[in-house]
């Protein structure tokens, strides 16, 4: 009888040990793993600082302010009509002939559930992908065009319209937009 008791106790001890390891793992995973207090990158990919963003006070984010379609998943679906129509609209409103800078102008921004863009962050680079300052009038012109609500449509997440993250990059050569990414 004593042999069975020892086996039972060691089995229970083993099961408790395994459960303790699992409990510790899940505690770490859900409590400590996301603590970014002492980490160099404190926010998720796609984070836009609401305090520093441009046009952060024009519209409001819908529902709880959750952002969907991060990591560029909005991509081509975000354009109001098609990317082709976006290019046509850009050609009609942007006068690149008056500028001679070359480089990339990258816009990172949020679009709310109604299709209204805001919360812009602008990154300017030369053709070697080094941060630089490009002609401010050129940047303002592209910013004004990009910030038009008519260019963006509401996207759904789980069959409900939601806020989403978008990025847009213009490749510019001698003032002319030669490529729009994505």
N, C-alpha and C positions, 0 to 999 in steps of 0.2 A: 504494500500500500504506500509506503514512503517513497518508493521509486516513482509511482504515478503522480504523487504530489509534487515532487521535484520537477518532473517533466512538465507538468501543468504550470508551475510557477515560472520556469524558464521560458516557456512558450508565451505566457502572459507578459513577462518582462521584455521579451523580444518584440512582441506586438506593440507594447507601450513605447519602446525605443523607436520603432519604425514610425509610429504615429507622431512622436515628439519631433523626429527629423522632418516629417512632412509639415507639421504645424510651424516649425521654425522657418522652413523654406518659404511657405506661403506668407508668413508674417513679414519676412524680409522682402519678398517680392511685391507685396501690396502696401507696405508701410514705408520701408526705408529705401527701396530701390529708386523711387521717384523724388526723393529729397534732393533738390538741386542747390541747396544753400551753399555748399563749399565746392561747387563744380564750375568750370570755366564757361560752360554753355548752359545757362539757367532755363532756357525755354525750348519748346519743341520746334521742329522744322516748320517754317511758314509763319512763325510768330512775328507779329508786327507790333511794335511798342505803340500803344494807343496815345500816349502823351506826345510822342515825337512825330506821329504820322500826319501827313497832309490831308486835308479835307476830312478830318476825323470828327467834325461837329455838324456835318451837313445832313447825314442820315443816321439812323440807329440800326443796330443789328437786331434781328428778329429773335423771338422766343427767348431762350436762355443765353443767347450770344454764342452758342456753339458753332464752330467752323468745320465744315465738311469739305470733301473733295480737296484735301491737302495733297502734297507731293505731286502737284500738277495734274491731278486726275480730272480737273474741270476741262483743261485743254481746249480742244476745238469745239466742244459742246457749249462753251460759254458765249461764243459770239452770237449776237442777236439774230442775224440771218445766216450768213456763212462767212468764212474767212475771206473768201473772194469779195463779197460785198463790203467787208471791213476795209480791204485794200482799196477798193474803188472810193469809198467814203474818205479814206485818208488822202488819196491822190487829189480829191476835190478840195479838201480843206487845208492841207499842209503845203506850204510853199518852200520847198527845199532849195530852190534856186538862189535864195538870198543868203544861204549859209555855205561854209566851206569846211566845217569840221568833219572828222571821221571817227567812228567808234561805235560803241554800244550804249544805248540808253535802256536800262532795265527798270520796269515798273513792277513792284510787288504790291498787291492791294487786296482788299476784301470786297465782295459783292454781297449785298444783303438779299433776303428772300424775295424782294420785289424787283431785283435786277439793278439796284442803285449802287454804283461803285464809290468807294471812299477808303480812308485809312491807307493812303499811298506812302510807299517808300521808294525813293528814286536812287538808283546806283548808276553812275556814269563811268565808262571805261574807254580806253583807247583800243585800237584794233589788236594790241598785244595783250588785252585783258588786264591791264593795269588801271587801277582807279585814277581818274583824272577829272578835271572840270571841263565840260564842253560848253559851247555857246549857250548862255542862259536863255536867250530868246528862242533858240531852237528847242531846248528842253521844255520851256514853258509852252511852246506851240504843240509839241507832242503830248505833253501832260494834259493840256486843255482838251485835246481830241480824245485821249484815252479815258478821261474822266466823264465823258458824255454817257448818260444812262442809256441812250438809244443804241449803244454799241454792245450792251450786255443783256443777257436774258436770265430770268430766274432758273435755277436748277433744283431738281428734287433730290432729296435724300430720304430713303424709305417712304417713298410716295408722298412726301410733304415738302413744300418749298423750304429751302434752307440757305443759310449764309455759306459762302464758299471763298476759298483762297484762290487767287489768280496771279499769274505772273505773265508779263509780256515784255519781250526784248526786241528792240528795233536795231538792226544793223544799218549804220549810216556811213556812206562813202561820199565825201565832198558835199555834204548837206543833204543828199538824197537817200531816202529809205530804200535799201536794196533787198532787205529781208525782214520778215516779221516772224518771230519765234514765240510760241508755237503757232 
